[in-house]
Amino acid sequence: MKTFRILSALVPACCSLLLLQAQVPLLNSYPRAKAAVYLDFTGSRVEGTSWNWNGPIVAVPATFSPSDIREIFNRIADDYHPFNLNITTDPSVYAKAPPRQRIKVIFTSSSSWYGPAAGVSYVGSFTWGDGTPAWVFTDWLGNNPGYTAASASHEIGHTLGLQHQSLYDDHCHKLTECSGGIPGQGWAPIMGVGFYQSCLTWQRGPSSVGCQSTQDDIGIITGGPAHCSLREDDYGNDYAHAEMAHIYGHEFSLKGIINYPADRDAFTIDVPAAAELRLQAVPTSFTTASGNAVPAVRVHLLNAAGDTLGSYNAANLLYDHMQRLLEAGTYYLVVEDIGPDHAKGHRDRPYYYAFIGRLVPASDMQRLAAGR
């Protein structure tokens, strides 16, 4: 009888877990990659890890809808798109990944065991191979999908070996542990704090270790023990093979790698109604003296037929933005190399680029012009 009671208690618990898992869309950003990041929204019992200083931790499931989960997944997948790394919501994919090339990120409101924080992880834990997860505490983020994704990308970065991107004054005094980027420009480092920014990017700049400690985010991820190399080609080379840009509200970002001089990256932009397209480049380095704050790339705007409507150098879009009135329809943005080694066919390393885009509806432009 005692055994029967235990089993009968387990049945509804197992059914509940299966139901929760069934509500999570099974998504994979790059199935061919061996390394995997599992986004766990279904709740978890954690024990036997470095987090369990007070015994087992029971994490309740996150309360996101399937559409919210897709948005969180897409935002994180965009951040990690340049890498040979699969972002997944499928637990079976995580189970098959090499133990020292995977990490689980648990999304939960269960944070009382740790304290007030948006998330937490151990630096370098991606390769520990002992099941130590990273955490994102959803209640502290208001269950906002954008904030949740930003926190997850940040914590995953820590597991891959990254420290914070920090800001210092001219006397090497730390101004802030987590950089928020340049005020008013709409971007922030992934390893800083970017909950209120349109674009989160990988950076090369001073880390929290010290003002003289320059952290190259991409170099550390690709050169670390996790073996997360860059993809050979992260996007299609022409408008016929373009990848859809994810637009949240009226904003989007384009982030990628120009792997070699002949490489091009193409994106599709769907404009549902007449709007003004605004596009601005994001600096990829705080070390402007080296001349690589903005990669030597150019972006072309094409219409649905593939005709070029305009071409813009990233350097000219750093502190200004491109403005172009567009009718409703499909458009393409194609990024290409214009670096000093373009004609020679080689360079020392790939270019990482990032752009912030915004579609300002015609109705909003009319209200702005009328002063309303």
For each residue, the residues with C-beta under 8 A, 3 or more apart:
1: 4 5
2: 5 6
3: 6 7
4: 1 7 8
5: 1 2 8 9
6: 2 3 9 10
7: 3 4 10 11
8: 4 5 11
9: 5 6 12 13
10: 6 7 13 14
11: 7 8 14 15
12: 9 15 16
13: 9 10 16 17
14: 10 11 17 18
15: 11 12 18 19
16: 12 13 19 20
17: 13 14 20 21 42 43
18: 14 15 21 22
19: 15 16 22 23
20: 16 17 23 24 41 42 43 61
21: 17 18 24 42 91
22: 18 19
23: 19 20 66
24: 20 21 41 42 66 69 89
25: 66 69 70 73 89
26: 88 89 90
27: 69 70 73 77 87 88 89 90
28: 31 86 87 88 89 90 93
29: 73 77 80 81 85 86 87 88
30: 33 84 85 86 87 231
31: 28 86 93
32: 86
33: 30 36 84 85 86
34: 84 97 98 101 227
35: 84 85 86 97 98 101 102 126 226 227 228
36: 33 85 86 87 88 93 94 97 101 102 103
37: 76 80 85 86 87 88 102 103 104 105 156
38: 88 89 90 91 93 94 102 103 104 105
39: 69 72 73 76 87 88 89 105 107 152
40: 43 44 91 104 105 106 107 133
41: 20 24 61 62 64 69 89 107
42: 17 20 21 24 61
43: 17 20 40 58 59 60 61 62 108
44: 40 59 104 106 108 133
45: 56 57 58 59
46: 49 51 52 56 57 58 59 106 133
47: 52 55 56 57
48: 52 130 131
49: 46 52 130 131 132 133
50: 122 125 132
51: 46 57 113 114 132 133 135
52: 46 47 48 49 55 56 57
53:
54: 113
55: 47 52
56: 45 46 47 52
57: 45 46 47 51 52 110 113
58: 43 45 46 110
59: 43 44 45 46 106 108 110 135
60: 43 108 109 110
61: 20 41 42 43 108
62: 41 43 107 108 109 138 143
63: 109 138 143
64: 41 68 69 72 107 138 143 145 148
65: 68 69
66: 23 24 25 69 70
67: 70 71
68: 64 65 71 72 145
69: 24 25 27 39 41 64 65 66 72 73 89
70: 25 27 66 67 73 74
71: 67 68 74 75 145 146 149 248
72: 39 64 68 69 75 76 107 145 148 149 152
73: 25 27 29 39 69 70 76 77 87 89
74: 70 71 77 78 246
75: 71 72 78 79 145 146 149 150 153 246 248
76: 37 39 72 73 79 80 87 149 152 153 156
77: 27 29 73 74 80 81 87
78: 74 75 81 246 253 255
79: 75 76 149 153 190 200 202 255
80: 29 37 76 77 83 85 87 153 156
81: 29 77 78 231 234 235 255 256
82: 202 218 230 231 234 255 256 257 352
83: 80 221 222 228 229 230 231
84: 30 33 34 35 227 228 229 230 231
85: 29 30 33 35 36 37 80 228
86: 28 29 30 31 32 33 35 36 37 93 97
87: 27 28 29 30 36 37 39 73 76 77 80
88: 26 27 28 29 36 37 38 39 93 94
89: 24 25 26 27 28 38 39 41 69 73
90: 26 27 28 38 93 94
91: 21 38 40 94 95
92: 95 96
93: 28 31 36 38 86 88 90 96 97
94: 36 38 88 90 91 97 102 104
95: 91 92
96: 92 93
97: 34 35 36 86 93 94 101 102
98: 34 35 101 102
99: 102 129 130
100: 127 128 129 225 226
101: 34 35 36 97 98 126 127 226 227
102: 35 36 37 38 94 97 98 99 126
103: 36 37 38 125 126 133 134 156 159
104: 37 38 40 44 94 131 133 134
105: 37 38 39 40 133 134 135 136 152 155 156
106: 40 44 46 59 133 134 135 136
107: 39 40 41 62 64 72 136 138 148 152
108: 43 44 59 60 61 62 111 135 136 137 138
109: 60 62 63 137 138 139
110: 57 58 59 60 113 137
111: 108 114 115 116 117 135 137 139 140
112: 115
113: 51 54 57 110
114: 51 111 117 120 135 137
115: 111 112
116: 111 140
117: 111 114 120 137 140
118: 136 137 140 141 147 151
119: 134 135 136 137 151 152 154 155
120: 114 117 134 135 137 155
121: 125 134 135 155 156 158 159
122: 50 125 128 132 134 158 159
123: 158 159 161 162 163
124: 127 128 159 160 161 224 225
125: 50 103 121 122 128 132 134 158 159
126: 35 101 102 103 156 159 160 161 226
127: 100 101 124 224 225 226
128: 100 122 124 125 132
129: 99 100
130: 48 49 99
131: 48 49 104
132: 49 50 51 122 125 128
133: 40 44 46 49 51 103 104 105 106
134: 103 104 105 106 119 120 121 122 125 152 155 156 158 159
135: 51 59 105 106 108 111 114 119 120 121 155
136: 105 106 107 108 118 119 141 148 151 152 155
137: 108 109 110 111 114 117 118 119 120 140 141
138: 62 63 64 107 108 109 141 143 148
139: 109 111 142 143
140: 111 116 117 118 137
141: 118 136 137 138 144 147 148 151 195
142: 139 147
143: 62 63 64 138 139 148
144: 141 147 148
145: 64 68 71 72 75 148 149
146: 71 75 149 150 195 248
147: 118 141 142 144 150 151 195
148: 64 72 107 136 138 141 143 144 145 151 152
149: 71 72 75 76 79 145 146 152 153
150: 75 146 147 153 154 190 194 195 200
151: 118 119 136 141 147 148 154 155 195
152: 39 72 76 105 107 119 134 136 148 149 155 156
153: 75 76 79 80 149 150 156 157 190 200
154: 119 150 151 157 158 190 191
155: 105 119 120 121 134 135 136 151 152 158 159
156: 37 76 80 103 105 121 126 134 152 153 159 160
157: 153 154 160 162 190 191 217 221
158: 121 122 123 125 134 154 155 161 162 163 191
159: 103 121 122 123 124 125 126 134 155 156
160: 124 126 156 157 220 221 224 226 228
161: 123 124 126 158 220 221 224 225 226
162: 123 157 158 191 215 217 220 221
163: 123 158 191 207 208 209 215
164: 177 178 179 191 192 207 208
165: 178 179 189 191 192 203 205 206 207 208 215 217 286
166: 174 175 176 177 178 179 192 206 207 208 211
167: 174 175 176 179 206
168: 172 173 174 175 206 211
169: 172 173 175
170:
171:
172: 168 169 210 211 212
173: 168 169
174: 166 167 168 177 208 211
175: 166 167 168 169
176: 166 167 179 180
177: 164 166 174 208
178: 164 165 166 191 192 193 208
179: 164 165 166 167 176 188 189 192 193 203 205
180: 176 183 188 192 193 194 197
181: 185 186 187 188 189 192 194 197
182: 185 187 283
183: 180
184:
185: 181 182 280 282
186: 181 197 198 199 280 356
187: 181 182 194 197 198 199 200 201 282 354 356
188: 179 180 181 192 193 194 197 199 200 201
189: 165 179 181 192 194 200 201 202 203 205 217
190: 79 150 153 154 157 194 200 201 202 203 217
191: 154 157 158 162 163 164 165 178 202 203 215 217
192: 164 165 166 178 179 180 181 188 189 203
193: 178 179 180 188
194: 150 180 181 187 188 189 190 197 199 200
195: 141 146 147 150 151
196:
197: 180 181 186 187 188 194 200
198: 186 187 251 253 356 358
199: 186 187 188 194 253 255 282 354 355 356
200: 79 150 153 187 188 189 190 194 197 253
201: 187 188 189 190 253 255 282 284 354
202: 79 82 189 190 191 217 218 255 284 352
203: 165 179 189 190 191 192 215 217 284 285 286
204: 214 215 216 217 218 219 284 285 286 287 292
205: 165 179 189 214 215 285 286 287
206: 165 166 167 168 210 211 212 213 214 215 286
207: 163 164 165 166 210 213 214 215
208: 163 164 165 166 174 177 178
209: 163 213 215
210: 172 206 207 213
211: 166 168 172 174 206
212: 172 206
213: 206 207 209 210
214: 204 205 206 207 287
215: 162 163 165 191 203 204 205 206 207 209 220
216: 204 219 220
217: 157 162 165 189 190 191 202 203 204 220 221
218: 82 202 204 221 222 230 352
219: 204 216 222 223
220: 160 161 162 215 216 217 223 224
221: 83 157 160 161 162 217 218 224 226 228
222: 83 218 219 228 229 230
223: 219 220
224: 124 127 160 161 220 221 227 228
225: 100 124 127 161
226: 35 100 101 126 127 160 161 221
227: 34 35 84 101 224
228: 35 83 84 85 160 221 222 224
229: 83 84 222
230: 82 83 84 218 222 234 257 259 350
231: 30 81 82 83 84 234 257 259
232: 259
233: 237 259 263
234: 81 82 230 231 256 257 259 265
235: 81 242 243 256 265 266 267
236: 240 241 242 243 265 266
237: 233 241 263 264 265 266
238: 241 242 264 266 334
239: 242 266 268 302 306 332 334
240: 236 306
241: 236 237 238 266
242: 235 236 238 239 266 267 268 332 334
243: 235 236 266 267 268
244: 267 268 270
245: 252 254 267 268 269 333 357
246: 74 75 78 252
247: 250 251 252 269 270 359
248: 71 75 146 251 252
249:
250: 247 275 358 359 360 361
251: 198 247 248 356 357 358 359
252: 245 246 247 248 269 357 358 359
253: 78 198 199 200 201 282 354 355 356 357
254: 245 265 267 299 333 335 353 354 355 357
255: 78 79 81 82 199 201 202 352 353 354 355
256: 81 82 234 235 265 335 352 353
257: 82 230 231 234 265 350 351 352 353
258: 261 263 264 265 295 297 335 336 337 350 351 353
259: 230 231 232 233 234 263 350
260: 263 337 345 346 347 350
261: 258 337 339 341 342 343 344 345 346 347
262: 337 345
263: 233 237 258 259 260 336 337
264: 237 238 258 334 335 336
265: 234 235 236 237 254 256 257 258 334 335 336
266: 235 236 237 238 239 241 242 243 332 333 334 335
267: 235 242 243 244 245 254 332 333 334 335
268: 239 242 243 244 245 330 331 332
269: 245 247 252 277 330 331 332 333 357 359
270: 244 247 330 331
271: 274 275 277 326 327 328 329 330 331 359
272: 328
273: 328 361 362
274: 271 325 326 327 328 361 362
275: 250 271 325 326 359 360 361 362
276: 323 324 325 326 359 360 362 365
277: 269 271 301 322 323 324 325 326 331 357 358 359
278: 321 322 323 357 358 359 360
279: 299 312 317 321 322 333 355 356 357 358
280: 185 186 317 318 320 321 322 355 356 357
281: 294 314 315 317 318 353 354 355
282: 185 187 199 201 253 353 354 355 356
283: 182 286 288 293 294 318
284: 201 202 203 204 292 293 294 295 352 353 354
285: 203 204 205 288 290 292 293
286: 165 203 204 205 206 283 293
287: 204 205 214 290 292 293
288: 283 285 291 293
289:
290: 285 287 293
291: 288
292: 204 284 285 287 295
293: 283 284 285 286 287 288 290 318
294: 281 283 284 314 315 318
295: 258 284 292 314 339 351 352 353
296: 314 315 337 338 339 340 342 351
297: 258 313 314 335 336 337 338 339 351 353
298: 311 312 313 314 335 336 338
299: 254 279 311 312 314 317 333 334 335 336 355
300: 308 310 311 312 332 333 334 336
301: 277 308 309 310 311 312 322 324 331 332 333
302: 239 306 307 308 309 331 332 333 334
303: 306 307 309 329 331 332
304: 329 330 331
305:
306: 239 240 302 303 332
307: 302 303
308: 300 301 302 311
309: 301 302 303 324 331
310: 300 301 322 324
311: 298 299 300 301 308
312: 279 298 299 300 301 316 317 322
313: 297 298 316 317 338
314: 281 294 295 296 297 298 299 317 318 353 355
315: 281 294 296 318
316: 312 313 320
317: 279 280 281 299 312 313 314 320 321 322 355
318: 280 281 283 293 294 314 315
319:
320: 280 316 317
321: 278 279 280 317
322: 277 278 279 280 301 310 312 317
323: 276 277 278
324: 276 277 301 309 310
325: 274 275 276 277
326: 271 274 275 276 277 329 331
327: 271 274
328: 271 272 273 274
329: 271 303 304 326
330: 268 269 270 271 304
331: 268 269 270 271 277 301 302 303 304 309 326
332: 239 242 266 267 268 269 300 301 302 303 306
333: 245 254 266 267 269 279 299 300 301 302 355 357
334: 238 239 242 264 265 266 267 299 300 302
335: 254 256 258 264 265 266 267 297 298 299 353 355
336: 258 263 264 265 297 298 299 300
337: 258 260 261 262 263 296 297 342 351
338: 296 297 298 313 342
339: 261 295 296 297 342 347 351
340: 296
341: 261 344 345 346 347
342: 261 296 337 338 339 345
343: 261
344: 261 341
345: 260 261 262 341 342
346: 260 261 341
347: 260 261 339 341 350 351
348:
349:
350: 230 257 258 259 260 347
351: 257 258 295 296 297 337 339 347
352: 82 202 218 255 256 257 284 295
353: 254 255 256 257 258 281 282 284 295 297 314 335
354: 187 199 201 253 254 255 281 282 284
355: 199 253 254 255 279 280 281 282 299 314 317 333 335
356: 186 187 198 199 251 253 279 280 282
357: 245 251 252 253 254 269 277 278 279 280 333
358: 198 250 251 252 277 278 279
359: 247 250 251 252 269 271 275 276 277 278
360: 250 275 276 278 364 365
361: 250 273 274 275 364 365
362: 273 274 275 276 365 366
363: 366 367
364: 360 361 367 368
365: 276 360 361 362 368 369
366: 362 363 369 370
367: 363 364 370 372
368: 364 365 371 372
369: 365 366
370: 366 367
371: 368
372: 367 368
